[in-house]
Amino acid sequence: MTPPETAGEPVPRRAGSIHFRKRSKAPLPTPQESRRQNSVVRSAWLHFGEAAPVIAFLNTRHDALDGQPLQLAIQSDAGLERVETLLGQLTLKA
């Protein structure tokens, strides 16, 4: 379908008005990584109950874990267990 013309003059078209992002070359997470990510986010959400503290907790390095909780949890089931244990300890101290 072409745009309508007025008084014999074509309606100007914006060149390149549709922009597509290049596909990321990063590999997609495995089903196990996705499961662990879902689990740690859910656990943090249940613990904190608000988005800002959940995001801060998951993305901030913790000395007790020697790393970022989200990355550790995604890497292995043992990492996920360590993060969930830390969340449980934070609950006991609060």
C-alpha positions as CSV (number, residue, x, y, z in Angstrom):
1,M,0.0,0.0,0.0
2,T,1.4,3.4,-1.0
3,P,0.9,6.6,1.0
4,P,-1.6,9.0,-0.5
5,E,-0.3,11.9,-2.6
6,T,-1.5,15.5,-2.1
7,A,-1.7,18.0,-4.9
8,G,0.4,15.8,-7.1
9,E,3.4,15.7,-4.7
10,P,4.5,12.5,-3.0
11,V,4.5,12.2,0.7
12,P,8.1,12.1,1.9
13,R,9.2,8.8,3.4
14,R,11.7,8.6,6.2
15,A,14.6,6.5,5.0
16,G,15.5,3.8,7.4
17,S,12.6,4.3,9.7
18,I,12.6,0.7,10.7
19,H,15.6,-0.3,12.8
20,F,16.4,-3.9,13.7
21,R,18.8,-4.9,16.4
22,K,21.6,-7.3,15.5
23,R,21.2,-10.7,17.0
24,S,23.3,-11.2,20.0
25,K,26.2,-13.6,19.7
26,A,25.9,-14.6,23.3
27,P,24.7,-18.2,23.7
28,L,21.2,-18.8,25.1
29,P,21.0,-20.2,28.6
30,T,20.5,-23.9,28.9
31,P,17.2,-25.2,30.4
32,Q,19.1,-25.9,33.7
33,E,20.5,-22.4,33.8
34,S,17.0,-20.9,33.2
35,R,15.6,-23.1,35.9
36,R,18.2,-22.0,38.4
37,Q,17.8,-18.3,37.5
38,N,14.0,-18.6,37.9
39,S,14.5,-20.3,41.3
40,V,16.9,-17.7,42.7
41,V,14.8,-14.7,41.5
42,R,11.7,-16.3,43.0
43,S,13.6,-16.9,46.3
44,A,14.9,-13.4,46.5
45,W,11.5,-12.0,45.6
46,L,9.9,-14.0,48.4
47,H,12.6,-12.7,50.8
48,F,12.6,-9.0,49.9
49,G,9.1,-8.5,48.4
50,E,10.1,-5.5,46.3
51,A,12.0,-5.2,43.0
52,A,14.8,-2.7,44.0
53,P,16.2,-4.9,46.9
54,V,15.9,-8.0,44.8
55,I,17.8,-6.5,42.0
56,A,20.4,-5.0,44.3
57,F,20.9,-8.4,46.2
58,L,21.2,-10.5,43.0
59,N,23.6,-8.1,41.3
60,T,25.9,-7.0,44.2
61,R,29.0,-9.0,45.1
62,H,28.7,-10.7,48.5
63,D,31.8,-11.5,50.5
64,A,30.1,-14.6,52.0
65,L,29.6,-16.0,48.5
66,D,32.8,-14.5,47.0
67,G,30.7,-13.4,44.0
68,Q,27.4,-12.1,42.7
69,P,24.4,-14.3,43.8
70,L,22.7,-14.3,40.4
71,Q,25.8,-15.5,38.5
72,L,26.7,-18.1,41.2
73,A,23.1,-19.5,41.2
74,I,23.0,-19.7,37.4
75,Q,26.3,-21.5,37.2
76,S,25.4,-24.6,39.2
77,D,23.0,-26.2,41.6
78,A,25.6,-25.9,44.4
79,G,25.8,-22.1,43.7
80,L,22.0,-21.9,43.8
81,E,22.0,-23.7,47.2
82,R,24.7,-21.3,48.6
83,V,22.6,-18.3,47.5
84,E,19.4,-19.7,49.0
85,T,21.3,-20.5,52.2
86,L,22.5,-16.9,52.4
87,L,18.9,-15.7,51.9
88,G,17.8,-18.0,54.8
89,Q,20.6,-16.6,57.0
90,L,19.5,-13.0,56.2
91,T,16.0,-13.9,57.2
92,L,17.2,-15.3,60.6
93,K,19.2,-12.1,61.3
94,A,16.4,-9.7,60.4
